[in-house]
Amino acid sequence: MVLLQLDPFLNELTTLYQNSTDKGSIWVTLKRSSMKSKVQRNKMATNGEPIEYRCLIRATDGKKTISTSIVPEGKAWLTVSLCFLSGKVGARDHQRFQASYATILKAHMTALKKRERKDKKKAAEGDKKEGDVKKKPKRV
Amino acid sequence: MVYMASWDEFVDRSVQLFRADPDSTRYVMKYRHCDGKLVLKVTDNKECLKFKTDQAQEAKKMEKLNNLFFTLMSRGPEADLSEVTGKEQTEAQPGKKGRGRKQ
């Protein structure tokens, strides 16, 4: 599993969705995580250190897994300097990521049914018109 | 676990589940393009809540749930959800009263 920066993650997520249009599913998991092992957490707890949590986002098609993480906005200034080194995310990117993520989902979840069925009629009309054009080849 | 019929119940119980055990609760969204199906799952490895849909309309609600969990998971289970849920409620109300009222 690869821990990515936000933008590469979104790009990879887009490819995952693109490659699964014919068959297969895509899973996206959100989980609260400290990105530390249980041993580390226990040590921190016994030492009375505060454990910082972030939102871990994983995406998979069943074969390949990608992941990224979101830092809470209020505490982001602490981690900004580390962000560049470790693939973590700063506060300003947080909102932008949510928006881009929603856009990607909207763009790829096109197989879901819509309420209106006018689209089907329009599509049928469109096909007819195209058919007409093909039937009349121009002879010069 | 049986799929839940009511979206609101699914959201309410999901948030409750997360708040009860924030460390082990996860939220999974599965999308299958070829069948046009979307399945949402929230589980803490003991209890499992699922919601299934094939409607594009439900995908919009799912976006809001995504944002809700982004907030809950990054800021913590005590995070103030009024920003996220407040909007949800005001938007949901005119929808219930009558269609075509949207601006």
gemmi code that builds the backbone of each chain (N, CA, C; Angstrom):
import gemmi

chains = {
    "A": [
        ("MET", (0.835, -1.192, 0.000), (0.000, 0.000, 0.000), (0.876, 1.251, 0.000)),
        ("VAL", (0.488, 2.190, -0.797), (1.270, 3.413, -0.928), (0.542, 4.569, -0.253)),
        ("LEU", (1.270, 5.315, 0.567), (0.690, 6.524, 1.150), (1.056, 7.697, 0.260)),
        ("LEU", (0.020, 8.310, -0.332), (0.256, 9.355, -1.323), (-0.099, 10.730, -0.777)),
        ("GLN", (0.393, 11.763, -1.487), (-0.077, 13.128, -1.246), (-1.501, 13.218, -1.786)),
        ("LEU", (-2.201, 14.279, -1.438), (-3.602, 14.383, -1.845), (-3.809, 14.339, -3.350)),
        ("ASP", (-3.073, 15.169, -4.083), (-3.317, 15.263, -5.521), (-2.985, 13.968, -6.271)),
        ("PRO", (-1.816, 13.360, -6.016), (-1.553, 12.064, -6.653), (-2.614, 11.034, -6.293)),
        ("PHE", (-3.109, 11.093, -5.061), (-4.153, 10.160, -4.648), (-5.390, 10.338, -5.514)),
        ("LEU", (-5.797, 11.599, -5.701), (-6.984, 11.878, -6.511), (-6.783, 11.407, -7.948)),
        ("ASN", (-5.573, 11.605, -8.468), (-5.279, 11.143, -9.831), (-5.392, 9.630, -9.934)),
        ("GLU", (-4.791, 8.946, -8.961), (-4.831, 7.484, -8.963), (-6.259, 6.979, -8.810)),
        ("LEU", (-7.033, 7.680, -7.959), (-8.431, 7.302, -7.751), (-9.204, 7.402, -9.063)),
        ("THR", (-8.914, 8.463, -9.811), (-9.564, 8.639, -11.111), (-9.245, 7.465, -12.033)),
        ("THR", (-7.978, 7.058, -12.067), (-7.619, 5.918, -12.928), (-8.296, 4.648, -12.460)),
        ("LEU", (-8.402, 4.470, -11.143), (-9.088, 3.282, -10.628), (-10.520, 3.240, -11.156)),
        ("TYR", (-11.204, 4.387, -11.072), (-12.592, 4.437, -11.539), (-12.675, 4.212, -13.046)),
        ("GLN", (-11.730, 4.782, -13.772), (-11.744, 4.640, -15.231), (-11.535, 3.188, -15.647)),
        ("ASN", (-10.666, 2.489, -14.915), (-10.343, 1.111, -15.294), (-11.387, 0.101, -14.853)),
        ("SER", (-12.401, 0.555, -14.102), (-13.373, -0.415, -13.589), (-14.747, -0.228, -14.206)),
        ("THR", (-14.805, 0.443, -15.360), (-16.122, 0.707, -15.947), (-16.745, -0.563, -16.533)),
        ("ASP", (-15.930, -1.470, -17.084), (-16.468, -2.690, -17.695), (-16.764, -3.761, -16.656)),
        ("LYS", (-15.829, -3.953, -15.741), (-16.054, -4.929, -14.670), (-15.282, -4.506, -13.438)),
        ("GLY", (-15.725, -5.060, -12.308), (-15.021, -4.785, -11.066), (-15.645, -3.669, -10.256)),
        ("SER", (-15.251, -3.596, -8.984), (-15.768, -2.586, -8.073), (-14.612, -1.792, -7.486)),
        ("ILE", (-14.955, -0.631, -6.951), (-13.968, 0.191, -6.260), (-14.451, 0.414, -4.825)),
        ("TRP", (-13.553, 0.184, -3.897), (-13.866, 0.420, -2.490), (-13.083, 1.640, -2.013)),
        ("VAL", (-13.764, 2.538, -1.321), (-13.061, 3.651, -0.678), (-13.392, 3.610, 0.803)),
        ("THR", (-12.372, 3.553, 1.637), (-12.571, 3.435, 3.076), (-12.069, 4.683, 3.795)),
        ("LEU", (-12.892, 5.199, 4.700), (-12.458, 6.280, 5.572), (-12.304, 5.720, 6.976)),
        ("LYS", (-11.183, 6.057, 7.609), (-10.981, 5.565, 8.970), (-10.167, 6.565, 9.775)),
        ("ARG", (-10.526, 6.672, 11.037), (-9.745, 7.519, 11.937), (-8.508, 6.750, 12.344)),
        ("SER", (-7.363, 7.399, 12.214), (-6.132, 6.671, 12.517), (-5.079, 7.607, 13.080)),
        ("SER", (-4.216, 7.067, 13.923), (-3.106, 7.860, 14.452), (-1.852, 7.614, 13.634)),
        ("MET", (-1.926, 6.702, 12.664), (-0.805, 6.318, 11.810), (0.363, 5.764, 12.640)),
        ("LYS", (0.036, 5.256, 13.807), (1.084, 4.672, 14.653), (0.678, 3.267, 15.056)),
        ("SER", (1.669, 2.457, 15.396), (1.376, 1.089, 15.790), (0.767, 1.076, 17.192)),
        ("LYS", (0.167, -0.043, 17.534), (-0.466, -0.168, 18.836), (0.574, 0.002, 19.946)),
        ("VAL", (1.773, -0.557, 19.717), (2.850, -0.453, 20.699), (3.205, 1.011, 20.941)),
        ("GLN", (3.352, 1.748, 19.826), (3.679, 3.169, 19.942), (2.597, 3.926, 20.689)),
        ("ARG", (1.331, 3.588, 20.357), (0.202, 4.267, 20.992), (0.184, 4.007, 22.488)),
        ("ASN", (0.425, 2.728, 22.848), (0.429, 2.372, 24.257), (1.534, 3.118, 25.002)),
        ("LYS", (2.710, 3.223, 24.371), (3.828, 3.943, 24.971), (3.437, 5.385, 25.217)),
        ("MET", (2.841, 6.007, 24.170), (2.449, 7.410, 24.277), (1.413, 7.587, 25.376)),
        ("ALA", (0.505, 6.632, 25.473), (-0.547, 6.715, 26.476), (0.052, 6.634, 27.877)),
        ("THR", (1.012, 5.734, 28.090), (1.612, 5.587, 29.419), (2.456, 6.804, 29.766)),
        ("ASN", (3.060, 7.423, 28.738), (3.851, 8.632, 28.978), (2.983, 9.882, 29.077)),
        ("GLY", (1.700, 9.698, 28.848), (0.776, 10.823, 28.931), (0.851, 11.763, 27.749)),
        ("GLU", (1.433, 11.306, 26.646), (1.500, 12.157, 25.455), (0.154, 12.114, 24.728)),
        ("PRO", (-0.253, 13.250, 24.189), (-1.507, 13.233, 23.427), (-1.315, 12.531, 22.082)),
        ("ILE", (-2.289, 11.701, 21.725), (-2.212, 11.002, 20.439), (-2.966, 11.804, 19.398)),
        ("GLU", (-2.302, 12.116, 18.320), (-2.961, 12.885, 17.263), (-3.564, 11.963, 16.224)),
        ("TYR", (-4.789, 12.263, 15.891), (-5.479, 11.443, 14.906), (-5.661, 12.194, 13.602)),
        ("ARG", (-5.786, 11.440, 12.538), (-6.104, 12.030, 11.235), (-7.088, 11.095, 10.542)),
        ("CYS", (-7.598, 11.541, 9.414), (-8.526, 10.697, 8.669), (-7.777, 9.998, 7.545)),
        ("LEU", (-7.704, 8.680, 7.638), (-7.003, 7.885, 6.636), (-7.985, 7.475, 5.545)),
        ("ILE", (-7.580, 7.682, 4.304), (-8.456, 7.343, 3.178), (-7.769, 6.314, 2.312)),
        ("ARG", (-8.404, 5.173, 2.155), (-7.839, 4.121, 1.313), (-8.778, 3.858, 0.148)),
        ("ALA", (-8.185, 3.549, -1.004), (-9.009, 3.163, -2.145), (-8.399, 1.940, -2.800)),
        ("THR", (-9.258, 0.990, -3.191), (-8.749, -0.217, -3.830), (-9.714, -0.744, -4.881)),
        ("ASP", (-9.156, -1.466, -5.853), (-9.983, -2.170, -6.833), (-9.911, -3.670, -6.566)),
        ("GLY", (-9.345, -4.044, -5.439), (-9.193, -5.454, -5.102), (-7.791, -5.956, -5.379)),
        ("LYS", (-7.043, -5.220, -6.206), (-5.670, -5.626, -6.519), (-4.683, -4.585, -6.013)),
        ("LYS", (-4.955, -3.342, -6.407), (-4.055, -2.261, -6.060), (-4.697, -1.382, -5.000)),
        ("THR", (-3.920, -0.997, -3.990), (-4.461, -0.126, -2.955), (-3.661, 1.163, -2.879)),
        ("ILE", (-4.373, 2.284, -2.792), (-3.717, 3.564, -2.587), (-4.316, 4.213, -1.349)),
        ("SER", (-3.572, 5.120, -0.745), (-4.104, 5.761, 0.455), (-3.546, 7.165, 0.616)),
        ("THR", (-4.262, 7.952, 1.426), (-3.811, 9.293, 1.790), (-4.427, 9.618, 3.138)),
        ("SER", (-4.056, 10.744, 3.720), (-4.620, 11.061, 5.032), (-4.870, 12.557, 5.176)),
        ("ILE", (-5.872, 12.878, 5.980), (-6.252, 14.272, 6.218), (-5.983, 14.645, 7.674)),
        ("VAL", (-5.300, 15.770, 7.865), (-4.976, 16.268, 9.198), (-6.080, 17.227, 9.633)),
        ("PRO", (-6.498, 17.182, 10.913), (-7.514, 18.149, 11.355), (-7.023, 19.579, 11.174)),
        ("GLU", (-7.941, 20.450, 10.770), (-7.563, 21.821, 10.410), (-6.880, 22.587, 11.531)),
        ("GLY", (-7.421, 22.454, 12.745), (-6.909, 23.234, 13.872), (-5.466, 22.926, 14.219)),
        ("LYS", (-5.083, 21.664, 14.036), (-3.755, 21.252, 14.475), (-2.749, 21.260, 13.336)),
        ("ALA", (-3.197, 21.689, 12.189), (-2.372, 21.519, 10.996), (-1.063, 22.286, 11.062)),
        ("TRP", (-1.065, 23.440, 11.737), (0.161, 24.245, 11.761), (1.315, 23.477, 12.389)),
        ("LEU", (1.013, 22.553, 13.267), (2.065, 21.744, 13.898), (2.742, 20.837, 12.885)),
        ("THR", (1.960, 20.359, 11.955), (2.464, 19.313, 11.071), (2.849, 19.823, 9.693)),
        ("VAL", (2.608, 21.111, 9.452), (2.857, 21.641, 8.114), (4.284, 21.365, 7.654)),
        ("SER", (5.242, 21.593, 8.548), (6.642, 21.409, 8.160), (6.943, 19.950, 7.839)),
        ("LEU", (6.223, 19.043, 8.476), (6.462, 17.622, 8.242), (5.774, 17.139, 6.968)),
        ("CYS", (4.746, 17.865, 6.583), (3.917, 17.432, 5.465), (4.735, 17.114, 4.224)),
        ("PHE", (5.655, 18.006, 3.941), (6.404, 17.882, 2.692), (7.257, 16.624, 2.678)),
        ("LEU", (7.629, 16.176, 3.861), (8.511, 15.018, 3.942), (7.759, 13.703, 3.907)),
        ("SER", (6.562, 13.680, 4.489), (5.977, 12.373, 4.764), (4.667, 12.091, 4.038)),
        ("GLY", (4.244, 12.962, 3.175), (3.010, 12.680, 2.449), (1.760, 12.995, 3.229)),
        ("LYS", (1.878, 13.849, 4.235), (0.686, 14.252, 4.983), (0.087, 15.500, 4.350)),
        ("VAL", (-1.063, 15.902, 4.891), (-1.812, 16.956, 4.226), (-2.011, 18.166, 5.119)),
        ("GLY", (-1.827, 19.340, 4.562), (-2.021, 20.580, 5.309), (-3.467, 21.009, 5.365)),
        ("ALA", (-3.728, 22.067, 6.116), (-5.108, 22.450, 6.406), (-5.843, 23.000, 5.193)),
        ("ARG", (-5.154, 23.847, 4.421), (-5.851, 24.496, 3.313), (-6.266, 23.479, 2.259)),
        ("ASP", (-5.449, 22.438, 2.133), (-5.744, 21.415, 1.128), (-6.970, 20.592, 1.499)),
        ("HIS", (-7.271, 20.600, 2.772), (-8.350, 19.792, 3.330), (-9.670, 20.022, 2.579)),
        ("GLN", (-10.097, 21.297, 2.548), (-11.358, 21.651, 1.899), (-11.308, 21.339, 0.405)),
        ("ARG", (-10.159, 21.686, -0.190), (-10.008, 21.499, -1.623), (-10.088, 20.008, -1.970)),
        ("PHE", (-9.493, 19.185, -1.081), (-9.524, 17.746, -1.316), (-10.958, 17.226, -1.286)),
        ("GLN", (-11.712, 17.655, -0.274), (-13.104, 17.201, -0.168), (-13.898, 17.547, -1.413)),
        ("ALA", (-13.665, 18.769, -1.917), (-14.386, 19.215, -3.104), (-13.973, 18.395, -4.329)),
        ("SER", (-12.665, 18.194, -4.505), (-12.187, 17.436, -5.667), (-12.660, 15.986, -5.593)),
        ("TYR", (-12.650, 15.448, -4.377), (-13.091, 14.074, -4.184), (-14.548, 13.925, -4.609)),
        ("ALA", (-15.368, 14.883, -4.171), (-16.790, 14.850, -4.531), (-16.966, 14.961, -6.044)),
        ("THR", (-16.139, 15.808, -6.673), (-16.233, 15.992, -8.124), (-15.894, 14.699, -8.857)),
        ("ILE", (-14.842, 14.016, -8.386), (-14.435, 12.760, -9.020), (-15.559, 11.724, -8.909)),
        ("LEU", (-16.144, 11.631, -7.714), (-17.225, 10.666, -7.517), (-18.379, 10.972, -8.464)),
        ("LYS", (-18.740, 12.260, -8.526), (-19.850, 12.667, -9.376), (-19.560, 12.314, -10.840)),
        ("ALA", (-18.316, 12.556, -11.246), (-17.942, 12.340, -12.642), (-17.954, 10.864, -13.023)),
        ("HIS", (-17.708, 9.981, -12.054), (-17.582, 8.571, -12.403), (-18.772, 7.706, -12.027)),
        ("MET", (-19.618, 8.196, -11.132), (-20.782, 7.391, -10.747), (-21.934, 7.665, -11.704)),
        ("THR", (-21.680, 7.441, -12.969), (-22.671, 7.773, -13.987), (-23.611, 6.616, -14.282)),
        ("ALA", (-23.335, 5.445, -13.711), (-24.183, 4.291, -14.001), (-25.414, 4.247, -13.097)),
        ("LEU", (-25.467, 5.141, -12.119), (-26.622, 5.164, -11.229), (-27.826, 5.744, -11.969)),
        ("LYS", (-29.012, 5.282, -11.549), (-30.232, 5.674, -12.260), (-30.671, 7.072, -11.874)),
        ("LYS", (-31.153, 7.792, -12.849), (-31.706, 9.113, -12.573), (-33.214, 9.022, -12.511)),
        ("ARG", (-33.815, 10.042, -11.910), (-35.271, 10.030, -11.766), (-35.969, 10.209, -13.106)),
        ("GLU", (-35.549, 11.248, -13.810), (-36.199, 11.544, -15.086), (-35.738, 10.551, -16.143)),
        ("ARG", (-36.625, 10.189, -16.994), (-36.244, 9.270, -18.073), (-36.263, 9.967, -19.423)),
        ("LYS", (-36.210, 11.302, -19.368), (-36.196, 12.077, -20.606), (-34.903, 11.822, -21.381)),
        ("ASP", (-33.845, 11.542, -20.606), (-32.539, 11.343, -21.231), (-32.582, 10.236, -22.277)),
        ("LYS", (-33.338, 9.170, -21.951), (-33.401, 8.037, -22.874), (-34.015, 8.438, -24.214)),
        ("LYS", (-35.107, 9.245, -24.133), (-35.764, 9.703, -25.368), (-34.809, 10.528, -26.206)),
        ("LYS", (-34.112, 11.447, -25.514), (-33.164, 12.314, -26.209), (-32.089, 11.477, -26.889)),
        ("ALA", (-31.612, 10.463, -26.160), (-30.553, 9.618, -26.708), (-31.040, 8.890, -27.948)),
        ("ALA", (-32.307, 8.403, -27.884), (-32.878, 7.682, -29.020), (-32.989, 8.595, -30.237)),
        ("GLU", (-33.435, 9.818, -30.002), (-33.529, 10.783, -31.093), (-32.168, 11.059, -31.715)),
        ("GLY", (-31.203, 11.208, -30.845), (-29.840, 11.468, -31.298), (-29.339, 10.364, -32.220)),
        ("ASP", (-29.633, 9.107, -31.853), (-29.200, 7.963, -32.661), (-29.823, 8.004, -34.056)),
        ("LYS", (-31.130, 8.358, -34.095), (-31.846, 8.408, -35.382), (-31.189, 9.407, -36.327)),
        ("LYS", (-30.916, 10.577, -35.739), (-30.318, 11.631, -36.563), (-28.984, 11.179, -37.144)),
        ("GLU", (-28.210, 10.540, -36.286), (-26.904, 10.064, -36.745), (-27.073, 9.035, -37.868)),
        ("GLY", (-28.097, 8.152, -37.665), (-28.383, 7.129, -38.660), (-28.727, 7.740, -40.014)),
        ("ASP", (-29.527, 8.813, -39.981), (-29.932, 9.482, -41.219), (-28.727, 10.014, -41.986)),
        ("VAL", (-27.850, 10.587, -41.243), (-26.669, 11.177, -41.873), (-25.843, 10.099, -42.574)),
        ("LYS", (-25.760, 8.948, -41.883), (-24.942, 7.878, -42.448), (-25.563, 7.307, -43.733)),
        ("LYS", (-26.908, 7.326, -43.757), (-27.588, 6.724, -44.914), (-27.452, 7.559, -46.187)),
        ("LYS", (-27.145, 8.815, -45.996), (-27.060, 9.688, -47.169), (-25.613, 10.100, -47.440)),
        ("PRO", (-24.841, 9.222, -48.037), (-23.472, 9.630, -48.368), (-23.481, 10.574, -49.561)),
        ("LYS", (-22.682, 11.588, -49.441), (-22.671, 12.591, -50.517), (-21.852, 12.099, -51.714)),
        ("ARG", (-22.438, 12.206, -52.867), (-21.684, 11.822, -54.080), (-21.357, 13.076, -54.881)),
        ("VAL", (-20.130, 13.240, -55.170), (-19.736, 14.454, -55.906), (-19.466, 14.106, -57.357)),
    ],
    "B": [
        ("MET", (-25.640, -8.824, 8.259), (-26.387, -7.575, 8.494), (-27.265, -7.264, 7.296)),
        ("VAL", (-28.474, -6.942, 7.587), (-29.437, -6.614, 6.536), (-29.227, -5.156, 6.089)),
        ("TYR", (-29.495, -4.904, 4.823), (-29.412, -3.524, 4.346), (-30.506, -2.701, 4.988)),
        ("MET", (-30.156, -1.460, 5.319), (-31.137, -0.612, 5.970), (-31.981, 0.105, 4.921)),
        ("ALA", (-33.269, 0.262, 5.260), (-34.189, 0.846, 4.286), (-34.177, 2.367, 4.350)),
        ("SER", (-33.993, 2.903, 5.553), (-34.090, 4.353, 5.708), (-32.705, 4.997, 5.734)),
        ("TRP", (-32.515, 6.009, 4.889), (-31.230, 6.706, 4.822), (-30.930, 7.416, 6.141)),
        ("ASP", (-31.944, 8.123, 6.682), (-31.723, 8.893, 7.902), (-31.329, 8.001, 9.064)),
        ("GLU", (-31.977, 6.835, 9.115), (-31.648, 5.895, 10.183), (-30.212, 5.410, 10.018)),
        ("PHE", (-29.843, 5.154, 8.772), (-28.480, 4.700, 8.477), (-27.448, 5.733, 8.945)),
        ("VAL", (-27.704, 7.002, 8.631), (-26.776, 8.067, 9.015), (-26.706, 8.188, 10.533)),
        ("ASP", (-27.878, 8.222, 11.180), (-27.909, 8.383, 12.631), (-27.147, 7.267, 13.335)),
        ("ARG", (-27.451, 6.030, 12.909), (-26.814, 4.892, 13.587), (-25.331, 4.825, 13.275)),
        ("SER", (-24.930, 5.249, 12.065), (-23.518, 5.266, 11.705), (-22.736, 6.198, 12.613)),
        ("VAL", (-23.286, 7.396, 12.809), (-22.609, 8.384, 13.647), (-22.529, 7.879, 15.090)),
        ("GLN", (-23.625, 7.286, 15.552), (-23.628, 6.715, 16.908), (-22.550, 5.653, 17.057)),
        ("LEU", (-22.463, 4.793, 16.040), (-21.496, 3.698, 16.063), (-20.078, 4.251, 16.133)),
        ("PHE", (-19.819, 5.280, 15.319), (-18.488, 5.876, 15.297), (-18.158, 6.519, 16.643)),
        ("ARG", (-19.132, 7.243, 17.192), (-18.875, 7.931, 18.463), (-18.641, 6.947, 19.594)),
        ("ALA", (-19.302, 5.782, 19.513), (-19.143, 4.774, 20.558), (-17.749, 4.160, 20.506)),
        ("ASP", (-17.209, 3.987, 19.311), (-15.886, 3.370, 19.178), (-15.136, 3.984, 17.984)),
        ("PRO", (-14.617, 5.205, 18.177), (-14.006, 5.914, 17.046), (-12.746, 5.247, 16.502)),
        ("ASP", (-12.049, 4.488, 17.355), (-10.778, 3.917, 16.902), (-10.948, 2.751, 15.943)),
        ("SER", (-12.041, 2.020, 16.069), (-12.148, 0.843, 15.205), (-13.303, 0.918, 14.210)),
        ("THR", (-13.969, 2.056, 14.169), (-15.071, 2.176, 13.213), (-14.555, 2.710, 11.876)),
        ("ARG", (-14.968, 2.044, 10.803), (-14.588, 2.514, 9.478), (-15.819, 2.662, 8.586)),
        ("TYR", (-15.655, 3.465, 7.567), (-16.743, 3.750, 6.640), (-16.280, 3.381, 5.242)),
        ("VAL", (-16.958, 2.438, 4.623), (-16.542, 1.960, 3.308), (-17.609, 2.271, 2.278)),
        ("MET", (-17.150, 2.768, 1.140), (-18.060, 3.044, 0.040), (-17.651, 2.169, -1.137)),
        ("LYS", (-18.563, 1.344, -1.583), (-18.242, 0.470, -2.713), (-19.083, 0.867, -3.913)),
        ("TYR", (-18.420, 1.072, -5.023), (-19.146, 1.443, -6.241), (-18.832, 0.443, -7.345)),
        ("ARG", (-19.865, -0.061, -7.974), (-19.718, -1.030, -9.060), (-20.356, -0.436, -10.300)),
        ("HIS", (-19.517, -0.019, -11.223), (-20.024, 0.709, -12.387), (-20.855, -0.180, -13.310)),
        ("CYS", (-20.358, -1.413, -13.571), (-21.040, -2.258, -14.554), (-22.462, -2.613, -14.114)),
        ("ASP", (-22.705, -2.685, -12.796), (-24.054, -2.966, -12.312), (-24.779, -1.694, -11.867)),
        ("GLY", (-24.055, -0.592, -11.850), (-24.643, 0.670, -11.404), (-25.121, 0.629, -9.971)),
        ("LYS", (-24.278, 0.084, -9.100), (-24.698, -0.062, -7.706), (-23.712, 0.569, -6.745)),
        ("LEU", (-24.273, 1.148, -5.702), (-23.471, 1.802, -4.679), (-23.840, 1.213, -3.322)),
        ("VAL", (-22.837, 0.740, -2.590), (-23.087, 0.174, -1.268), (-22.246, 0.910, -0.232)),
        ("LEU", (-22.912, 1.394, 0.809), (-22.203, 2.066, 1.895), (-22.219, 1.175, 3.122)),
        ("LYS", (-21.085, 1.126, 3.782), (-21.005, 0.262, 4.960), (-20.283, 0.987, 6.084)),
        ("VAL", (-20.820, 0.891, 7.280), (-20.132, 1.404, 8.465), (-20.071, 0.273, 9.466)),
        ("THR", (-18.864, -0.027, 9.941), (-18.740, -1.140, 10.882), (-17.655, -0.887, 11.912)),
        ("ASP", (-17.833, -1.468, 13.096), (-16.794, -1.419, 14.131), (-16.297, -2.838, 14.422)),
        ("ASN", (-16.496, -3.734, 13.473), (-16.101, -5.145, 13.567), (-16.999, -5.959, 14.500)),
        ("LYS", (-17.998, -5.316, 15.091), (-18.958, -6.060, 15.898), (-20.341, -5.897, 15.297)),
        ("GLU", (-20.624, -4.633, 14.980), (-21.912, -4.316, 14.394), (-21.649, -3.798, 12.983)),
        ("CYS", (-22.553, -4.079, 12.083), (-22.330, -3.650, 10.705), (-23.593, -3.017, 10.139)),
        ("LEU", (-23.468, -1.796, 9.672), (-24.601, -1.098, 9.087), (-24.354, -0.936, 7.599)),
        ("LYS", (-25.357, -1.297, 6.791), (-25.172, -1.201, 5.344), (-26.335, -0.493, 4.680)),
        ("PHE", (-26.016, 0.163, 3.600), (-27.044, 0.848, 2.824), (-26.720, 0.684, 1.343)),
        ("LYS", (-27.728, 0.290, 0.580), (-27.485, -0.021, -0.835), (-28.398, 0.822, -1.714)),
        ("THR", (-27.900, 1.266, -2.847), (-28.745, 2.057, -3.743), (-28.275, 1.949, -5.186)),
        ("ASP", (-29.185, 2.257, -6.114), (-28.790, 2.370, -7.517), (-29.264, 3.713, -8.065)),
        ("GLN", (-29.658, 4.615, -7.170), (-30.194, 5.914, -7.570), (-29.138, 7.004, -7.491)),
        ("ALA", (-29.058, 7.817, -8.531), (-28.095, 8.921, -8.564), (-28.389, 9.931, -7.462)),
        ("GLN", (-29.663, 10.022, -7.130), (-30.097, 10.948, -6.086), (-29.454, 10.640, -4.738)),
        ("GLU", (-29.342, 9.337, -4.447), (-28.766, 8.911, -3.172), (-27.277, 9.222, -3.122)),
        ("ALA", (-26.653, 9.304, -4.298), (-25.223, 9.592, -4.339), (-24.927, 10.990, -3.791)),
        ("LYS", (-25.900, 11.893, -3.949), (-25.719, 13.238, -3.415), (-25.725, 13.220, -1.894)),
        ("LYS", (-26.624, 12.389, -1.344), (-26.668, 12.245, 0.112), (-25.369, 11.634, 0.605)),
        ("MET", (-24.863, 10.669, -0.196), (-23.637, 9.993, 0.169), (-22.479, 10.985, 0.265)),
        ("GLU", (-22.460, 11.984, -0.618), (-21.415, 13.009, -0.569), (-21.418, 13.724, 0.770)),
        ("LYS", (-22.630, 14.007, 1.243), (-22.736, 14.699, 2.527), (-22.239, 13.813, 3.659)),
        ("LEU", (-22.545, 12.523, 3.556), (-22.070, 11.591, 4.572), (-20.542, 11.511, 4.526)),
        ("ASN", (-19.975, 11.539, 3.324), (-18.516, 11.572, 3.180), (-17.929, 12.734, 3.956)),
        ("ASN", (-18.489, 13.926, 3.722), (-17.984, 15.125, 4.390), (-18.141, 15.035, 5.895)),
        ("LEU", (-19.278, 14.434, 6.300), (-19.529, 14.261, 7.720), (-18.449, 13.390, 8.358)),
        ("PHE", (-18.097, 12.289, 7.664), (-17.090, 11.395, 8.221), (-15.685, 11.982, 8.109)),
        ("PHE", (-15.432, 12.759, 7.052), (-14.141, 13.466, 6.973), (-13.964, 14.322, 8.224)),
        ("THR", (-15.022, 15.070, 8.545), (-14.974, 15.958, 9.700), (-14.822, 15.176, 10.991)),
        ("LEU", (-15.684, 14.168, 11.177), (-15.657, 13.382, 12.405), (-14.303, 12.724, 12.615)),
        ("MET", (-13.744, 12.187, 11.548), (-12.540, 11.378, 11.699), (-11.280, 12.226, 11.828)),
        ("SER", (-11.266, 13.387, 11.178), (-10.056, 14.197, 11.308), (-10.105, 15.071, 12.560)),
        ("ARG", (-11.287, 15.583, 12.887), (-11.364, 16.467, 14.062), (-11.653, 15.719, 15.351)),
        ("GLY", (-12.162, 14.508, 15.234), (-12.457, 13.736, 16.438), (-13.941, 13.563, 16.630)),
        ("PRO", (-14.316, 12.550, 17.434), (-15.730, 12.196, 17.581), (-16.551, 13.281, 18.252)),
        ("GLU", (-15.881, 14.218, 18.949), (-16.653, 15.272, 19.622), (-16.876, 16.461, 18.696)),
        ("ALA", (-16.386, 16.361, 17.479), (-16.447, 17.482, 16.539), (-17.868, 17.990, 16.377)),
        ("ASP", (-17.961, 19.289, 16.176), (-19.258, 19.927, 15.998), (-19.762, 19.657, 14.584)),
        ("LEU", (-20.886, 18.999, 14.511), (-21.396, 18.607, 13.202), (-22.445, 19.573, 12.674)),
        ("SER", (-22.655, 20.659, 13.424), (-23.748, 21.564, 13.027), (-23.521, 22.140, 11.631)),
        ("GLU", (-22.228, 22.353, 11.271), (-21.944, 22.880, 9.923), (-22.414, 21.898, 8.859)),
        ("VAL", (-22.082, 20.627, 9.087), (-22.370, 19.609, 8.087), (-23.837, 19.206, 8.119)),
        ("THR", (-24.334, 18.871, 9.321), (-25.701, 18.374, 9.417), (-26.713, 19.495, 9.289)),
        ("GLY", (-26.346, 20.693, 9.736), (-27.250, 21.835, 9.651), (-27.695, 22.080, 8.215)),
        ("LYS", (-26.694, 22.064, 7.311), (-26.987, 22.267, 5.901), (-27.872, 21.152, 5.367)),
        ("GLU", (-27.549, 19.955, 5.832), (-28.270, 18.781, 5.360), (-29.756, 18.911, 5.663)),
        ("GLN", (-30.042, 19.363, 6.888), (-31.436, 19.454, 7.297), (-32.185, 20.519, 6.512)),
        ("THR", (-31.547, 21.689, 6.357), (-32.238, 22.768, 5.658), (-32.477, 22.403, 4.192)),
        ("GLU", (-31.562, 21.631, 3.630), (-31.728, 21.246, 2.236), (-32.759, 20.129, 2.081)),
        ("ALA", (-32.851, 19.304, 3.117), (-33.740, 18.144, 3.025), (-35.207, 18.563, 3.172)),
        ("GLN", (-35.450, 19.597, 3.956), (-36.832, 19.968, 4.249), (-37.649, 20.392, 3.019)),
        ("PRO", (-37.146, 21.314, 2.211), (-37.955, 21.692, 1.046), (-38.189, 20.517, 0.097)),
        ("GLY", (-37.260, 19.577, 0.079), (-37.391, 18.400, -0.776), (-38.564, 17.542, -0.371)),
        ("LYS", (-38.799, 17.483, 0.951), (-39.882, 16.638, 1.444), (-41.245, 17.270, 1.166)),
        ("LYS", (-41.286, 18.606, 1.281), (-42.573, 19.293, 1.145), (-43.089, 19.225, -0.282)),
        ("GLY", (-42.233, 19.408, -1.232), (-42.706, 19.337, -2.616), (-41.569, 19.404, -3.590)),
        ("ARG", (-41.712, 18.721, -4.667), (-40.669, 18.729, -5.695), (-40.791, 19.999, -6.540)),
        ("GLY", (-39.716, 20.311, -7.207), (-39.735, 21.446, -8.139), (-39.632, 22.781, -7.440)),
        ("ARG", (-39.379, 22.744, -6.122), (-39.242, 23.989, -5.399), (-37.787, 24.475, -5.415)),
        ("LYS", (-36.938, 23.606, -5.839), (-35.501, 23.936, -5.786), (-35.193, 25.111, -6.686)),
        ("GLN", (-34.282, 25.954, -6.186), (-33.933, 27.141, -6.970), (-32.789, 26.873, -7.897)),
    ],
}
model = gemmi.Model(1)
for chain_id, residues in chains.items():
    chain = gemmi.Chain(chain_id)
    for i, (resn, *xyz) in enumerate(residues, 1):
        res = gemmi.Residue()
        res.name, res.seqid = resn, gemmi.SeqId(i, " ")
        for name, pos in zip(("N", "CA", "C"), xyz):
            atom = gemmi.Atom()
            atom.name, atom.element = name, gemmi.Element(name[0])
            atom.pos, atom.b_iso = gemmi.Position(*pos), 0.0
            res.add_atom(atom)
        chain.add_residue(res)
    model.add_chain(chain)
structure = gemmi.Structure()
structure.add_model(model)
structure.setup_entities()
